[in-house]
């Protein structure tokens, strides 16, 4: 799964810092989405977090 590409139209990125266990990209993306109130869309080879 690919995480990390920013698709926000204004170019601003949300910062996330800390220590995270590698290997469960879906859980990580869901946690970040919940923290920032973002919708999550899972596709075959990527996870997208987008602005509302």
C-alpha angles and dihedrals in degrees: 000000000000120000127170109058113124116219097171110133095220093052094238116137129204112235121228120183134176142074115304132183110242121228106055106076094163094057091046092051092047091051092050090047092051091048093053100031095245129150117243124216118188119203131177096274106013148035119226127203113189139181115260 
